[in-house]
Amino acid sequence: MAGVDGHRGWVYYLGVQPGEQGRGLGSALLRAAEAWLGAHGARKVQLMVRTGNPVSGFYAGHGYAVQDCLVLGRWLEPAAG
């Protein structure tokens, strides 16, 4: 799943079944996402990977690099009702 927030493209989810990994499917999905994002006005593509997740090596192999960014988050309490 990918989307554009105005000028940046984001890859939100990209996954390949473990038994199908290593066949180039992830690379093909990433290229397709990048092409779609570019066609929809994105000039830069970003994605987030949790620290320590070995998939970061896959993205590094496709030219992605760590960006200086601070991500803030907060859990919301369930709505009363």
mmCIF file of the N, C-alpha and C atoms, coordinates in Angstrom:
data_MODEL
# 
_entry.id   MODEL 
# 
loop_
_atom_site.group_PDB 
_atom_site.id 
_atom_site.type_symbol 
_atom_site.label_atom_id 
_atom_site.label_alt_id 
_atom_site.label_comp_id 
_atom_site.label_asym_id 
_atom_site.label_entity_id 
_atom_site.label_seq_id 
_atom_site.pdbx_PDB_ins_code 
_atom_site.Cartn_x 
_atom_site.Cartn_y 
_atom_site.Cartn_z 
_atom_site.occupancy 
_atom_site.B_iso_or_equiv 
_atom_site.pdbx_formal_charge 
_atom_site.auth_seq_id 
_atom_site.auth_comp_id 
_atom_site.auth_asym_id 
_atom_site.auth_atom_id 
_atom_site.pdbx_PDB_model_num 
ATOM 1   N N  . MET A 1 1  ? 0.857   -1.161  0.000   1.00 0.00 ? 1  MET A N  1 
ATOM 2   C CA . MET A 1 1  ? 0.000   0.000   0.000   1.00 0.00 ? 1  MET A CA 1 
ATOM 3   C C  . MET A 1 1  ? 0.905   1.226   0.000   1.00 0.00 ? 1  MET A C  1 
ATOM 4   N N  . ALA A 1 2  ? 0.577   2.190   -0.836  1.00 0.00 ? 2  ALA A N  1 
ATOM 5   C CA . ALA A 1 2  ? 1.357   3.410   -0.957  1.00 0.00 ? 2  ALA A CA 1 
ATOM 6   C C  . ALA A 1 2  ? 0.418   4.599   -1.104  1.00 0.00 ? 2  ALA A C  1 
ATOM 7   N N  . GLY A 1 3  ? 0.912   5.778   -0.778  1.00 0.00 ? 3  GLY A N  1 
ATOM 8   C CA . GLY A 1 3  ? 0.096   6.980   -0.908  1.00 0.00 ? 3  GLY A CA 1 
ATOM 9   C C  . GLY A 1 3  ? 0.974   8.219   -0.988  1.00 0.00 ? 3  GLY A C  1 
ATOM 10  N N  . VAL A 1 4  ? 0.358   9.324   -1.398  1.00 0.00 ? 4  VAL A N  1 
ATOM 11  C CA . VAL A 1 4  ? 1.055   10.594  -1.537  1.00 0.00 ? 4  VAL A CA 1 
ATOM 12  C C  . VAL A 1 4  ? 0.425   11.590  -0.574  1.00 0.00 ? 4  VAL A C  1 
ATOM 13  N N  . ASP A 1 5  ? 1.262   12.324  0.178   1.00 0.00 ? 5  ASP A N  1 
ATOM 14  C CA . ASP A 1 5  ? 0.733   13.293  1.133   1.00 0.00 ? 5  ASP A CA 1 
ATOM 15  C C  . ASP A 1 5  ? 0.826   14.725  0.626   1.00 0.00 ? 5  ASP A C  1 
ATOM 16  N N  . GLY A 1 6  ? 1.046   14.896  -0.642  1.00 0.00 ? 6  GLY A N  1 
ATOM 17  C CA . GLY A 1 6  ? 1.166   16.226  -1.234  1.00 0.00 ? 6  GLY A CA 1 
ATOM 18  C C  . GLY A 1 6  ? 2.383   16.296  -2.126  1.00 0.00 ? 6  GLY A C  1 
ATOM 19  N N  . HIS A 1 7  ? 3.562   16.091  -1.536  1.00 0.00 ? 7  HIS A N  1 
ATOM 20  C CA . HIS A 1 7  ? 4.778   16.079  -2.339  1.00 0.00 ? 7  HIS A CA 1 
ATOM 21  C C  . HIS A 1 7  ? 5.662   14.875  -2.047  1.00 0.00 ? 7  HIS A C  1 
ATOM 22  N N  . ARG A 1 8  ? 5.403   14.188  -0.946  1.00 0.00 ? 8  ARG A N  1 
ATOM 23  C CA . ARG A 1 8  ? 6.142   12.977  -0.603  1.00 0.00 ? 8  ARG A CA 1 
ATOM 24  C C  . ARG A 1 8  ? 5.271   11.764  -0.851  1.00 0.00 ? 8  ARG A C  1 
ATOM 25  N N  . GLY A 1 9  ? 5.917   10.712  -1.297  1.00 0.00 ? 9  GLY A N  1 
ATOM 26  C CA . GLY A 1 9  ? 5.238   9.429   -1.399  1.00 0.00 ? 9  GLY A CA 1 
ATOM 27  C C  . GLY A 1 9  ? 5.624   8.571   -0.214  1.00 0.00 ? 9  GLY A C  1 
ATOM 28  N N  . TRP A 1 10 ? 4.695   7.752   0.214   1.00 0.00 ? 10 TRP A N  1 
ATOM 29  C CA . TRP A 1 10 ? 4.946   6.847   1.332   1.00 0.00 ? 10 TRP A CA 1 
ATOM 30  C C  . TRP A 1 10 ? 4.633   5.417   0.924   1.00 0.00 ? 10 TRP A C  1 
ATOM 31  N N  . VAL A 1 11 ? 5.523   4.512   1.264   1.00 0.00 ? 11 VAL A N  1 
ATOM 32  C CA . VAL A 1 11 ? 5.240   3.088   1.155   1.00 0.00 ? 11 VAL A CA 1 
ATOM 33  C C  . VAL A 1 11 ? 4.825   2.661   2.550   1.00 0.00 ? 11 VAL A C  1 
ATOM 34  N N  . TYR A 1 12 ? 3.558   2.298   2.699   1.00 0.00 ? 12 TYR A N  1 
ATOM 35  C CA . TYR A 1 12 ? 3.023   1.942   4.014   1.00 0.00 ? 12 TYR A CA 1 
ATOM 36  C C  . TYR A 1 12 ? 3.204   0.458   4.319   1.00 0.00 ? 12 TYR A C  1 
ATOM 37  N N  . TYR A 1 13 ? 2.878   -0.378  3.384   1.00 0.00 ? 13 TYR A N  1 
ATOM 38  C CA . TYR A 1 13 ? 2.993   -1.820  3.590   1.00 0.00 ? 13 TYR A CA 1 
ATOM 39  C C  . TYR A 1 13 ? 3.476   -2.466  2.312   1.00 0.00 ? 13 TYR A C  1 
ATOM 40  N N  . LEU A 1 14 ? 4.439   -3.360  2.451   1.00 0.00 ? 14 LEU A N  1 
ATOM 41  C CA . LEU A 1 14 ? 4.923   -4.152  1.341   1.00 0.00 ? 14 LEU A CA 1 
ATOM 42  C C  . LEU A 1 14 ? 5.330   -5.482  1.940   1.00 0.00 ? 14 LEU A C  1 
ATOM 43  N N  . GLY A 1 15 ? 4.767   -6.548  1.470   1.00 0.00 ? 15 GLY A N  1 
ATOM 44  C CA . GLY A 1 15 ? 5.098   -7.838  2.050   1.00 0.00 ? 15 GLY A CA 1 
ATOM 45  C C  . GLY A 1 15 ? 5.046   -8.959  1.040   1.00 0.00 ? 15 GLY A C  1 
ATOM 46  N N  . VAL A 1 16 ? 5.884   -9.959  1.272   1.00 0.00 ? 16 VAL A N  1 
ATOM 47  C CA . VAL A 1 16 ? 5.942   -11.156 0.442   1.00 0.00 ? 16 VAL A CA 1 
ATOM 48  C C  . VAL A 1 16 ? 5.919   -12.358 1.388   1.00 0.00 ? 16 VAL A C  1 
ATOM 49  N N  . GLN A 1 17 ? 5.108   -13.332 1.062   1.00 0.00 ? 17 GLN A N  1 
ATOM 50  C CA . GLN A 1 17 ? 5.042   -14.554 1.875   1.00 0.00 ? 17 GLN A CA 1 
ATOM 51  C C  . GLN A 1 17 ? 6.444   -15.119 2.065   1.00 0.00 ? 17 GLN A C  1 
ATOM 52  N N  . PRO A 1 18 ? 6.775   -15.591 3.255   1.00 0.00 ? 18 PRO A N  1 
ATOM 53  C CA . PRO A 1 18 ? 8.127   -16.110 3.500   1.00 0.00 ? 18 PRO A CA 1 
ATOM 54  C C  . PRO A 1 18 ? 8.587   -17.158 2.476   1.00 0.00 ? 18 PRO A C  1 
ATOM 55  N N  . GLY A 1 19 ? 7.721   -18.036 2.073   1.00 0.00 ? 19 GLY A N  1 
ATOM 56  C CA . GLY A 1 19 ? 8.093   -19.071 1.108   1.00 0.00 ? 19 GLY A CA 1 
ATOM 57  C C  . GLY A 1 19 ? 8.338   -18.550 -0.295  1.00 0.00 ? 19 GLY A C  1 
ATOM 58  N N  . GLU A 1 20 ? 7.921   -17.324 -0.559  1.00 0.00 ? 20 GLU A N  1 
ATOM 59  C CA . GLU A 1 20 ? 8.090   -16.710 -1.881  1.00 0.00 ? 20 GLU A CA 1 
ATOM 60  C C  . GLU A 1 20 ? 9.216   -15.689 -1.910  1.00 0.00 ? 20 GLU A C  1 
ATOM 61  N N  . GLN A 1 21 ? 9.827   -15.420 -0.757  1.00 0.00 ? 21 GLN A N  1 
ATOM 62  C CA . GLN A 1 21 ? 10.891  -14.420 -0.688  1.00 0.00 ? 21 GLN A CA 1 
ATOM 63  C C  . GLN A 1 21 ? 12.126  -14.908 -1.436  1.00 0.00 ? 21 GLN A C  1 
ATOM 64  N N  . GLY A 1 22 ? 12.895  -13.955 -1.945  1.00 0.00 ? 22 GLY A N  1 
ATOM 65  C CA . GLY A 1 22 ? 14.114  -14.283 -2.668  1.00 0.00 ? 22 GLY A CA 1 
ATOM 66  C C  . GLY A 1 22 ? 13.914  -14.493 -4.158  1.00 0.00 ? 22 GLY A C  1 
ATOM 67  N N  . ARG A 1 23 ? 12.706  -14.262 -4.644  1.00 0.00 ? 23 ARG A N  1 
ATOM 68  C CA . ARG A 1 23 ? 12.401  -14.457 -6.067  1.00 0.00 ? 23 ARG A CA 1 
ATOM 69  C C  . ARG A 1 23 ? 12.246  -13.137 -6.813  1.00 0.00 ? 23 ARG A C  1 
ATOM 70  N N  . GLY A 1 24 ? 12.499  -12.014 -6.135  1.00 0.00 ? 24 GLY A N  1 
ATOM 71  C CA . GLY A 1 24 ? 12.386  -10.715 -6.786  1.00 0.00 ? 24 GLY A CA 1 
ATOM 72  C C  . GLY A 1 24 ? 11.010  -10.083 -6.697  1.00 0.00 ? 24 GLY A C  1 
ATOM 73  N N  . LEU A 1 25 ? 10.088  -10.722 -5.977  1.00 0.00 ? 25 LEU A N  1 
ATOM 74  C CA . LEU A 1 25 ? 8.728   -10.185 -5.883  1.00 0.00 ? 25 LEU A CA 1 
ATOM 75  C C  . LEU A 1 25 ? 8.693   -8.886  -5.084  1.00 0.00 ? 25 LEU A C  1 
ATOM 76  N N  . GLY A 1 26 ? 9.422   -8.823  -3.988  1.00 0.00 ? 26 GLY A N  1 
ATOM 77  C CA . GLY A 1 26 ? 9.470   -7.593  -3.194  1.00 0.00 ? 26 GLY A CA 1 
ATOM 78  C C  . GLY A 1 26 ? 10.052  -6.437  -3.991  1.00 0.00 ? 26 GLY A C  1 
ATOM 79  N N  . SER A 1 27 ? 11.102  -6.713  -4.743  1.00 0.00 ? 27 SER A N  1 
ATOM 80  C CA . SER A 1 27 ? 11.708  -5.671  -5.585  1.00 0.00 ? 27 SER A CA 1 
ATOM 81  C C  . SER A 1 27 ? 10.719  -5.192  -6.641  1.00 0.00 ? 27 SER A C  1 
ATOM 82  N N  . ALA A 1 28 ? 9.987   -6.120  -7.232  1.00 0.00 ? 28 ALA A N  1 
ATOM 83  C CA . ALA A 1 28 ? 8.987   -5.741  -8.245  1.00 0.00 ? 28 ALA A CA 1 
ATOM 84  C C  . ALA A 1 28 ? 7.876   -4.908  -7.620  1.00 0.00 ? 28 ALA A C  1 
ATOM 85  N N  . LEU A 1 29 ? 7.428   -5.279  -6.419  1.00 0.00 ? 29 LEU A N  1 
ATOM 86  C CA . LEU A 1 29 ? 6.392   -4.502  -5.734  1.00 0.00 ? 29 LEU A CA 1 
ATOM 87  C C  . LEU A 1 29 ? 6.891   -3.101  -5.398  1.00 0.00 ? 29 LEU A C  1 
ATOM 88  N N  . LEU A 1 30 ? 8.130   -3.002  -4.930  1.00 0.00 ? 30 LEU A N  1 
ATOM 89  C CA . LEU A 1 30 ? 8.692   -1.704  -4.582  1.00 0.00 ? 30 LEU A CA 1 
ATOM 90  C C  . LEU A 1 30 ? 8.821   -0.823  -5.823  1.00 0.00 ? 30 LEU A C  1 
ATOM 91  N N  . ARG A 1 31 ? 9.312   -1.383  -6.933  1.00 0.00 ? 31 ARG A N  1 
ATOM 92  C CA . ARG A 1 31 ? 9.410   -0.609  -8.182  1.00 0.00 ? 31 ARG A CA 1 
ATOM 93  C C  . ARG A 1 31 ? 8.032   -0.143  -8.643  1.00 0.00 ? 31 ARG A C  1 
ATOM 94  N N  . ALA A 1 32 ? 7.026   -1.006  -8.526  1.00 0.00 ? 32 ALA A N  1 
ATOM 95  C CA . ALA A 1 32 ? 5.667   -0.625  -8.931  1.00 0.00 ? 32 ALA A CA 1 
ATOM 96  C C  . ALA A 1 32 ? 5.136   0.497   -8.037  1.00 0.00 ? 32 ALA A C  1 
ATOM 97  N N  . ALA A 1 33 ? 5.390   0.407   -6.737  1.00 0.00 ? 33 ALA A N  1 
ATOM 98  C CA . ALA A 1 33 ? 4.947   1.464   -5.816  1.00 0.00 ? 33 ALA A CA 1 
ATOM 99  C C  . ALA A 1 33 ? 5.641   2.775   -6.151  1.00 0.00 ? 33 ALA A C  1 
ATOM 100 N N  . GLU A 1 34 ? 6.949   2.724   -6.407  1.00 0.00 ? 34 GLU A N  1 
ATOM 101 C CA . GLU A 1 34 ? 7.690   3.941   -6.748  1.00 0.00 ? 34 GLU A CA 1 
ATOM 102 C C  . GLU A 1 34 ? 7.178   4.555   -8.049  1.00 0.00 ? 34 GLU A C  1 
ATOM 103 N N  . ALA A 1 35 ? 6.883   3.713   -9.028  1.00 0.00 ? 35 ALA A N  1 
ATOM 104 C CA . ALA A 1 35 ? 6.358   4.219   -10.304 1.00 0.00 ? 35 ALA A CA 1 
ATOM 105 C C  . ALA A 1 35 ? 5.002   4.879   -10.099 1.00 0.00 ? 35 ALA A C  1 
ATOM 106 N N  . TRP A 1 36 ? 4.138   4.248   -9.317  1.00 0.00 ? 36 TRP A N  1 
ATOM 107 C CA . TRP A 1 36 ? 2.808   4.805   -9.056  1.00 0.00 ? 36 TRP A CA 1 
ATOM 108 C C  . TRP A 1 36 ? 2.937   6.139   -8.320  1.00 0.00 ? 36 TRP A C  1 
ATOM 109 N N  . LEU A 1 37 ? 3.809   6.177   -7.308  1.00 0.00 ? 37 LEU A N  1 
ATOM 110 C CA . LEU A 1 37 ? 3.997   7.406   -6.546  1.00 0.00 ? 37 LEU A CA 1 
ATOM 111 C C  . LEU A 1 37 ? 4.526   8.533   -7.432  1.00 0.00 ? 37 LEU A C  1 
ATOM 112 N N  . GLY A 1 38 ? 5.499   8.224   -8.270  1.00 0.00 ? 38 GLY A N  1 
ATOM 113 C CA . GLY A 1 38 ? 6.036   9.227   -9.182  1.00 0.00 ? 38 GLY A CA 1 
ATOM 114 C C  . GLY A 1 38 ? 4.993   9.750   -10.144 1.00 0.00 ? 38 GLY A C  1 
ATOM 115 N N  . ALA A 1 39 ? 4.140   8.856   -10.630 1.00 0.00 ? 39 ALA A N  1 
ATOM 116 C CA . ALA A 1 39 ? 3.072   9.253   -11.548 1.00 0.00 ? 39 ALA A CA 1 
ATOM 117 C C  . ALA A 1 39 ? 2.018   10.117  -10.865 1.00 0.00 ? 39 ALA A C  1 
ATOM 118 N N  . HIS A 1 40 ? 1.972   10.059  -9.529  1.00 0.00 ? 40 HIS A N  1 
ATOM 119 C CA . HIS A 1 40 ? 1.004   10.845  -8.770  1.00 0.00 ? 40 HIS A CA 1 
ATOM 120 C C  . HIS A 1 40 ? 1.650   12.046  -8.071  1.00 0.00 ? 40 HIS A C  1 
ATOM 121 N N  . GLY A 1 41 ? 2.811   12.471  -8.564  1.00 0.00 ? 41 GLY A N  1 
ATOM 122 C CA . GLY A 1 41 ? 3.408   13.716  -8.118  1.00 0.00 ? 41 GLY A CA 1 
ATOM 123 C C  . GLY A 1 41 ? 4.435   13.645  -7.011  1.00 0.00 ? 41 GLY A C  1 
ATOM 124 N N  . ALA A 1 42 ? 4.725   12.461  -6.496  1.00 0.00 ? 42 ALA A N  1 
ATOM 125 C CA . ALA A 1 42 ? 5.715   12.363  -5.422  1.00 0.00 ? 42 ALA A CA 1 
ATOM 126 C C  . ALA A 1 42 ? 7.112   12.595  -5.987  1.00 0.00 ? 42 ALA A C  1 
ATOM 127 N N  . ARG A 1 43 ? 7.889   13.406  -5.302  1.00 0.00 ? 43 ARG A N  1 
ATOM 128 C CA . ARG A 1 43 ? 9.268   13.644  -5.710  1.00 0.00 ? 43 ARG A CA 1 
ATOM 129 C C  . ARG A 1 43 ? 10.243  12.887  -4.811  1.00 0.00 ? 43 ARG A C  1 
ATOM 130 N N  . LYS A 1 44 ? 9.759   12.416  -3.683  1.00 0.00 ? 44 LYS A N  1 
ATOM 131 C CA . LYS A 1 44 ? 10.569  11.662  -2.731  1.00 0.00 ? 44 LYS A CA 1 
ATOM 132 C C  . LYS A 1 44 ? 9.698   10.545  -2.175  1.00 0.00 ? 44 LYS A C  1 
ATOM 133 N N  . VAL A 1 45 ? 10.314  9.401   -1.911  1.00 0.00 ? 45 VAL A N  1 
ATOM 134 C CA . VAL A 1 45 ? 9.582   8.277   -1.321  1.00 0.00 ? 45 VAL A CA 1 
ATOM 135 C C  . VAL A 1 45 ? 10.167  8.003   0.053   1.00 0.00 ? 45 VAL A C  1 
ATOM 136 N N  . GLN A 1 46 ? 9.301   7.834   1.015   1.00 0.00 ? 46 GLN A N  1 
ATOM 137 C CA . GLN A 1 46 ? 9.710   7.539   2.382   1.00 0.00 ? 46 GLN A CA 1 
ATOM 138 C C  . GLN A 1 46 ? 8.970   6.311   2.883   1.00 0.00 ? 46 GLN A C  1 
ATOM 139 N N  . LEU A 1 47 ? 9.541   5.672   3.884   1.00 0.00 ? 47 LEU A N  1 
ATOM 140 C CA . LEU A 1 47 ? 8.896   4.546   4.557   1.00 0.00 ? 47 LEU A CA 1 
ATOM 141 C C  . LEU A 1 47 ? 9.489   4.442   5.945   1.00 0.00 ? 47 LEU A C  1 
ATOM 142 N N  . MET A 1 48 ? 8.827   3.744   6.807   1.00 0.00 ? 48 MET A N  1 
ATOM 143 C CA . MET A 1 48 ? 9.316   3.546   8.172   1.00 0.00 ? 48 MET A CA 1 
ATOM 144 C C  . MET A 1 48 ? 9.481   2.058   8.439   1.00 0.00 ? 48 MET A C  1 
ATOM 145 N N  . VAL A 1 49 ? 10.603  1.730   9.086   1.00 0.00 ? 49 VAL A N  1 
ATOM 146 C CA . VAL A 1 49 ? 10.902  0.363   9.497   1.00 0.00 ? 49 VAL A CA 1 
ATOM 147 C C  . VAL A 1 49 ? 11.323  0.437   10.956  1.00 0.00 ? 49 VAL A C  1 
ATOM 148 N N  . ARG A 1 50 ? 10.787  -0.427  11.772  1.00 0.00 ? 50 ARG A N  1 
ATOM 149 C CA . ARG A 1 50 ? 11.172  -0.419  13.184  1.00 0.00 ? 50 ARG A CA 1 
ATOM 150 C C  . ARG A 1 50 ? 12.651  -0.740  13.339  1.00 0.00 ? 50 ARG A C  1 
ATOM 151 N N  . THR A 1 51 ? 13.292  -0.077  14.276  1.00 0.00 ? 51 THR A N  1 
ATOM 152 C CA . THR A 1 51 ? 14.704  -0.311  14.575  1.00 0.00 ? 51 THR A CA 1 
ATOM 153 C C  . THR A 1 51 ? 14.932  -1.792  14.849  1.00 0.00 ? 51 THR A C  1 
ATOM 154 N N  . GLY A 1 52 ? 15.951  -2.344  14.223  1.00 0.00 ? 52 GLY A N  1 
ATOM 155 C CA . GLY A 1 52 ? 16.284  -3.753  14.436  1.00 0.00 ? 52 GLY A CA 1 
ATOM 156 C C  . GLY A 1 52 ? 15.612  -4.713  13.475  1.00 0.00 ? 52 GLY A C  1 
ATOM 157 N N  . ASN A 1 53 ? 14.651  -4.242  12.685  1.00 0.00 ? 53 ASN A N  1 
ATOM 158 C CA . ASN A 1 53 ? 13.981  -5.114  11.728  1.00 0.00 ? 53 ASN A CA 1 
ATOM 159 C C  . ASN A 1 53 ? 14.949  -5.405  10.583  1.00 0.00 ? 53 ASN A C  1 
ATOM 160 N N  . PRO A 1 54 ? 15.255  -6.680  10.334  1.00 0.00 ? 54 PRO A N  1 
ATOM 161 C CA . PRO A 1 54 ? 16.238  -7.008  9.290   1.00 0.00 ? 54 PRO A CA 1 
ATOM 162 C C  . PRO A 1 54 ? 15.804  -6.616  7.879   1.00 0.00 ? 54 PRO A C  1 
ATOM 163 N N  . VAL A 1 55 ? 14.542  -6.284  7.665   1.00 0.00 ? 55 VAL A N  1 
ATOM 164 C CA . VAL A 1 55 ? 14.091  -5.884  6.332   1.00 0.00 ? 55 VAL A CA 1 
ATOM 165 C C  . VAL A 1 55 ? 14.724  -4.557  5.910   1.00 0.00 ? 55 VAL A C  1 
ATOM 166 N N  . SER A 1 56 ? 15.291  -3.827  6.869   1.00 0.00 ? 56 SER A N  1 
ATOM 167 C CA . SER A 1 56 ? 15.945  -2.567  6.506   1.00 0.00 ? 56 SER A CA 1 
ATOM 168 C C  . SER A 1 56 ? 17.067  -2.806  5.501   1.00 0.00 ? 56 SER A C  1 
ATOM 169 N N  . GLY A 1 57 ? 17.694  -3.965  5.534   1.00 0.00 ? 57 GLY A N  1 
ATOM 170 C CA . GLY A 1 57 ? 18.732  -4.307  4.563   1.00 0.00 ? 57 GLY A CA 1 
ATOM 171 C C  . GLY A 1 57 ? 18.183  -4.408  3.146   1.00 0.00 ? 57 GLY A C  1 
ATOM 172 N N  . PHE A 1 58 ? 16.962  -4.904  3.019   1.00 0.00 ? 58 PHE A N  1 
ATOM 173 C CA . PHE A 1 58 ? 16.303  -4.972  1.709   1.00 0.00 ? 58 PHE A CA 1 
ATOM 174 C C  . PHE A 1 58 ? 16.158  -3.575  1.138   1.00 0.00 ? 58 PHE A C  1 
ATOM 175 N N  . TYR A 1 59 ? 15.653  -2.654  1.947   1.00 0.00 ? 59 TYR A N  1 
ATOM 176 C CA . TYR A 1 59 ? 15.449  -1.285  1.476   1.00 0.00 ? 59 TYR A CA 1 
ATOM 177 C C  . TYR A 1 59 ? 16.778  -0.576  1.196   1.00 0.00 ? 59 TYR A C  1 
ATOM 178 N N  . ALA A 1 60 ? 17.776  -0.810  2.039   1.00 0.00 ? 60 ALA A N  1 
ATOM 179 C CA . ALA A 1 60 ? 19.096  -0.218  1.799   1.00 0.00 ? 60 ALA A CA 1 
ATOM 180 C C  . ALA A 1 60 ? 19.648  -0.676  0.452   1.00 0.00 ? 60 ALA A C  1 
ATOM 181 N N  . GLY A 1 61 ? 19.400  -1.921  0.101   1.00 0.00 ? 61 GLY A N  1 
ATOM 182 C CA . GLY A 1 61 ? 19.837  -2.450  -1.180  1.00 0.00 ? 61 GLY A CA 1 
ATOM 183 C C  . GLY A 1 61 ? 19.151  -1.805  -2.366  1.00 0.00 ? 61 GLY A C  1 
ATOM 184 N N  . HIS A 1 62 ? 18.058  -1.103  -2.112  1.00 0.00 ? 62 HIS A N  1 
ATOM 185 C CA . HIS A 1 62 ? 17.323  -0.392  -3.161  1.00 0.00 ? 62 HIS A CA 1 
ATOM 186 C C  . HIS A 1 62 ? 17.556  1.117   -3.088  1.00 0.00 ? 62 HIS A C  1 
ATOM 187 N N  . GLY A 1 63 ? 18.587  1.514   -2.353  1.00 0.00 ? 63 GLY A N  1 
ATOM 188 C CA . GLY A 1 63 ? 18.960  2.921   -2.316  1.00 0.00 ? 63 GLY A CA 1 
ATOM 189 C C  . GLY A 1 63 ? 18.333  3.751   -1.213  1.00 0.00 ? 63 GLY A C  1 
ATOM 190 N N  . TYR A 1 64 ? 17.581  3.125   -0.325  1.00 0.00 ? 64 TYR A N  1 
ATOM 191 C CA . TYR A 1 64 ? 16.975  3.859   0.784   1.00 0.00 ? 64 TYR A CA 1 
ATOM 192 C C  . TYR A 1 64 ? 17.999  4.006   1.898   1.00 0.00 ? 64 TYR A C  1 
ATOM 193 N N  . ALA A 1 65 ? 18.010  5.154   2.550   1.00 0.00 ? 65 ALA A N  1 
ATOM 194 C CA . ALA A 1 65 ? 18.961  5.428   3.626   1.00 0.00 ? 65 ALA A CA 1 
ATOM 195 C C  . ALA A 1 65 ? 18.217  6.017   4.813   1.00 0.00 ? 65 ALA A C  1 
ATOM 196 N N  . VAL A 1 66 ? 18.824  5.884   5.969   1.00 0.00 ? 66 VAL A N  1 
ATOM 197 C CA . VAL A 1 66 ? 18.248  6.445   7.192   1.00 0.00 ? 66 VAL A CA 1 
ATOM 198 C C  . VAL A 1 66 ? 18.145  7.958   7.046   1.00 0.00 ? 66 VAL A C  1 
ATOM 199 N N  . GLN A 1 67 ? 16.992  8.508   7.394   1.00 0.00 ? 67 GLN A N  1 
ATOM 200 C CA . GLN A 1 67 ? 16.736  9.946   7.359   1.00 0.00 ? 67 GLN A CA 1 
ATOM 201 C C  . GLN A 1 67 ? 16.654  10.446  8.791   1.00 0.00 ? 67 GLN A C  1 
ATOM 202 N N  . ASP A 1 68 ? 17.189  11.625  9.036   1.00 0.00 ? 68 ASP A N  1 
ATOM 203 C CA . ASP A 1 68 ? 17.064  12.212  10.365  1.00 0.00 ? 68 ASP A CA 1 
ATOM 204 C C  . ASP A 1 68 ? 15.611  12.623  10.584  1.00 0.00 ? 68 ASP A C  1 
ATOM 205 N N  . CYS A 1 69 ? 14.986  11.983  11.549  1.00 0.00 ? 69 CYS A N  1 
ATOM 206 C CA . CYS A 1 69 ? 13.577  12.244  11.812  1.00 0.00 ? 69 CYS A CA 1 
ATOM 207 C C  . CYS A 1 69 ? 13.244  11.753  13.214  1.00 0.00 ? 69 CYS A C  1 
ATOM 208 N N  . LEU A 1 70 ? 12.432  12.466  13.891  1.00 0.00 ? 70 LEU A N  1 
ATOM 209 C CA . LEU A 1 70 ? 11.949  12.057  15.196  1.00 0.00 ? 70 LEU A CA 1 
ATOM 210 C C  . LEU A 1 70 ? 10.478  11.707  15.054  1.00 0.00 ? 70 LEU A C  1 
ATOM 211 N N  . VAL A 1 71 ? 10.135  10.488  15.380  1.00 0.00 ? 71 VAL A N  1 
ATOM 212 C CA . VAL A 1 71 ? 8.737   10.054  15.302  1.00 0.00 ? 71 VAL A CA 1 
ATOM 213 C C  . VAL A 1 71 ? 8.161   10.071  16.711  1.00 0.00 ? 71 VAL A C  1 
ATOM 214 N N  . LEU A 1 72 ? 7.083   10.791  16.877  1.00 0.00 ? 72 LEU A N  1 
ATOM 215 C CA . LEU A 1 72 ? 6.403   10.869  18.164  1.00 0.00 ? 72 LEU A CA 1 
ATOM 216 C C  . LEU A 1 72 ? 5.095   10.102  18.073  1.00 0.00 ? 72 LEU A C  1 
ATOM 217 N N  . GLY A 1 73 ? 4.706   9.477   19.137  1.00 0.00 ? 73 GLY A N  1 
ATOM 218 C CA . GLY A 1 73 ? 3.459   8.735   19.138  1.00 0.00 ? 73 GLY A CA 1 
ATOM 219 C C  . GLY A 1 73 ? 2.816   8.754   20.504  1.00 0.00 ? 73 GLY A C  1 
ATOM 220 N N  . ARG A 1 74 ? 1.566   8.377   20.520  1.00 0.00 ? 74 ARG A N  1 
ATOM 221 C CA . ARG A 1 74 ? 0.812   8.344   21.772  1.00 0.00 ? 74 ARG A CA 1 
ATOM 222 C C  . ARG A 1 74 ? -0.337  7.364   21.606  1.00 0.00 ? 74 ARG A C  1 
ATOM 223 N N  . TRP A 1 75 ? -0.532  6.498   22.572  1.00 0.00 ? 75 TRP A N  1 
ATOM 224 C CA . TRP A 1 75 ? -1.675  5.589   22.553  1.00 0.00 ? 75 TRP A CA 1 
ATOM 225 C C  . TRP A 1 75 ? -2.909  6.336   23.044  1.00 0.00 ? 75 TRP A C  1 
ATOM 226 N N  . LEU A 1 76 ? -4.028  6.139   22.391  1.00 0.00 ? 76 LEU A N  1 
ATOM 227 C CA . LEU A 1 76 ? -5.280  6.761   22.793  1.00 0.00 ? 76 LEU A CA 1 
ATOM 228 C C  . LEU A 1 76 ? -6.077  5.795   23.656  1.00 0.00 ? 76 LEU A C  1 
ATOM 229 N N  . GLU A 1 77 ? -6.757  6.344   24.618  1.00 0.00 ? 77 GLU A N  1 
ATOM 230 C CA . GLU A 1 77 ? -7.630  5.534   25.466  1.00 0.00 ? 77 GLU A CA 1 
ATOM 231 C C  . GLU A 1 77 ? -8.858  5.133   24.642  1.00 0.00 ? 77 GLU A C  1 
ATOM 232 N N  . PRO A 1 78 ? -9.374  3.936   24.863  1.00 0.00 ? 78 PRO A N  1 
ATOM 233 C CA . PRO A 1 78 ? -10.591 3.549   24.147  1.00 0.00 ? 78 PRO A CA 1 
ATOM 234 C C  . PRO A 1 78 ? -11.735 4.524   24.460  1.00 0.00 ? 78 PRO A C  1 
ATOM 235 N N  . ALA A 1 79 ? -12.554 4.761   23.490  1.00 0.00 ? 79 ALA A N  1 
ATOM 236 C CA . ALA A 1 79 ? -13.707 5.661   23.686  1.00 0.00 ? 79 ALA A CA 1 
ATOM 237 C C  . ALA A 1 79 ? -14.690 5.028   24.681  1.00 0.00 ? 79 ALA A C  1 
ATOM 238 N N  . ALA A 1 80 ? -15.186 5.844   25.570  1.00 0.00 ? 80 ALA A N  1 
ATOM 239 C CA . ALA A 1 80 ? -16.200 5.377   26.527  1.00 0.00 ? 80 ALA A CA 1 
ATOM 240 C C  . ALA A 1 80 ? -17.527 5.212   25.805  1.00 0.00 ? 80 ALA A C  1 
ATOM 241 N N  . GLY A 1 81 ? -18.226 4.220   26.191  1.00 0.00 ? 81 GLY A N  1 
ATOM 242 C CA . GLY A 1 81 ? -19.482 4.188   25.503  1.00 0.00 ? 81 GLY A CA 1 
ATOM 243 C C  . GLY A 1 81 ? -20.294 3.032   25.686  1.00 0.00 ? 81 GLY A C  1 
# 
